[in-house]
Amino acid sequence: MVLSPVLGKLVSKRVVLASASPRRQEILTNVGLRFEVVPSWFKETLEKSSFAAPFEYAVETARQKALEVANRMHVKHMRTPDVVIGADTIVSVDEQILEKPVDKQDAYRMLSRLNGKEHSVFTGVAIIHCHSKDSKLEMEITDFYEETKVKFSELSEELLWEYIHSGEPMDKAGGYGIQALGGMLVEYVHGDFLNVVGFPLNHFCKKLAELYYPPSKHNVQHKKYDSIPSVDTFENLSDGESESSNFTEHKGASKLDSSGKHSSGGVYTSENSSGVRTGFTVPLENQNGVSQRPPEVPSKILELMDGFRASKALLVASKLKIFDHLKHKGPLKAVDIANEIGTSVCGTERLLDACAALGLLEKTPQGYGNTDSVNTFLTSDGEYSLHGYIIHSNDHLWPLFTNLESAIKEGSRQNHRAFGKKAEDLFKDYYHSQEGKQCFMAAMHSIARLTARDVATAFDLSRFKSACDLGGCTGALARELVQIYPNLKVTVFDLPEVIANISYFQPSGQHTAPVTFVSGDFFKDKLPEADLYILSRILHDWPDEKIHVLLSKISALCRPGCAILLAEMVLDDEKKNRSTALLQSLNMLVQTEGKERSGSEYQALLEQHGFTNVKIRITGNLLDVILCVKT
Ligand SMILES: O=c1[nH]cc([C@@H]2O[C@H](COP(=O)(O)OP(=O)(O)OP(=O)(O)O)[C@@H](O)[C@H]2O)c(=O)[nH]1
């Protein structure tokens, strides 16, 4: 994820959002931040006239909200959080500060003031880093604000009252919610939209970047409410990490005692002349006597270098069903999990700690527990479980990938090296045992479940009466299609050994229109007739020659107006951008004669068989979708 180097810094920390605002919770949850919500009890009653500018009021209120929560959590429960985030949003118009209206009349007064005019929305944000030392709370506080200008249209009295009666204004600064009905009142927005909604996410990420990757000294801004430091892209930041890069001290953060007062002296780590935090400085000179510093740590390279370790930790934890145990019995201590699954305590503890540090598990004094996304995607019984694909990756793809070097040298698949036998046909290899068959089907099923909605809705398919999903395996996509298009009759066509095993994957107790299953080999046997032929993750298994055989068979059955829907990872034409798809192409190299292709390559293949009007949708999910029509 693009922002992960910055937000990743918070993954292992206990983060608390000191706000009851559902909008702030949503904005931060949407970017994957995990935090507890502890609404602040601070009353927003600071004397407005004592602040020189409206933003100072918002910043101070945000600070007080966050300080109240940090102190309360430390004193009351002795559960000191690592980071507390507070925020306060106000509207400023004609030198007046507007907060949330107290009643409908108040909302009317506010909205009348804003009517037909431009106003400013300020959100003040405070980020407090807490440390408990000798049971005393030490805090380092960073604050900032963001301003967005919003202009209201000229609105009639009637419209204002209609809006007020909707109830929406009551818990919103300035008496409107730009993200909902209030959006209709707004003529323009200059600046960060989310700032108006209640949380300036962009500035927050930049502030984190500034805190965790301090700029070199000549860039440091000293003014209290100075401009945002320039950070080009978050992903390019070197995180210079190792464990020592946890927040220590930075320009712009002031050290506070538990009363919120600034204290002198402190825990500053030293900064060398280039602003790099070090414990001590080693002078380095090259042969010419010019002093040199080693280059910044290449975090992206290090991450890739070690990526296989993280993958394997995830695969092994899944294989050992650790996530399943934690879902049903967690939180559990390492020793209890080790006893449950029959593993060593020392090894299990290391694996659990690694999974926690990777953000998969939560580690608390009660033990280890799953995060929400692990419950959804990594346990074997989750509706959108990837467990099947993970086991396939561990047992099948991993051994193949260990032979990638040979695959590159030889340009061919490596089943013989990985599994000690000559590869026949891709599917014969998988289906040689009942276990292999079910493992492969579970893998395909889990990807199909996760992608089916996006594939089915990438284009409007409502004009088609019948569809045939060639190689449709367990019917996961077919079922999604009949749900979305109730008039569509869908047939799944797959090998007899697949059809014989579909009962394991049928949903229980769901009353959806039935899907028909027909067994056969799409290269050899007669295909069912249909208006729409679906090939989801099929063409990438095969070389061009085989694809031509299949497409010509389909083309022969298609009348004009019939269509083909492909679901594949589509490469960009220059083959340089989509790393997931490019890595998938290596995955096809180690095990098949197929490959991933670009949109133009698919278009060329399809057009040779009379399928034109090729449209491509990049879904943002694992599979992209191509629709083309027989002319
Ligand atoms: O367009 C929109 N403008 C503002 C909002 C919401 O308004 C409130 C602002 O109030 P405040 O900053 O005091 O925050 P509270 O909701 O009281 O929560 P705290 O516990 O943090 O004090 C805020 O919720 C904005 O989201 C909006 O929704 N749309």
The ligand as an ORCA input file, in Angstrom:
! r2SCAN-3c Opt
* xyz 0 1
  O     -19.056     18.786      6.481
  C     -18.911     18.356      7.655
  N     -18.423     19.134      8.634
  C     -18.249     18.689      9.905
  C     -18.604     17.393     10.241
  C     -18.471     16.835     11.628
  O     -18.600     17.869     12.571
  C     -18.022     17.454     13.796
  C     -17.236     18.602     14.347
  O     -17.256     18.557     15.728
  P     -15.979     18.280     16.631
  O     -14.742     18.585     15.893
  O     -16.198     18.942     17.912
  O     -16.033     16.704     16.828
  P     -17.122     15.824     17.545
  O     -18.019     15.194     16.514
  O     -17.798     16.537     18.641
  O     -16.247     14.648     18.121
  P     -15.074     14.768     19.214
  O     -15.338     13.633     20.152
  O     -13.819     14.600     18.438
  O     -15.158     16.092     19.895
  C     -17.144     16.270     13.481
  O     -17.744     15.073     13.953
  C     -17.118     16.244     11.960
  O     -16.960     14.957     11.445
  C     -19.116     16.567      9.225
  O     -19.442     15.379      9.453
  N     -19.235     17.081      7.943
*
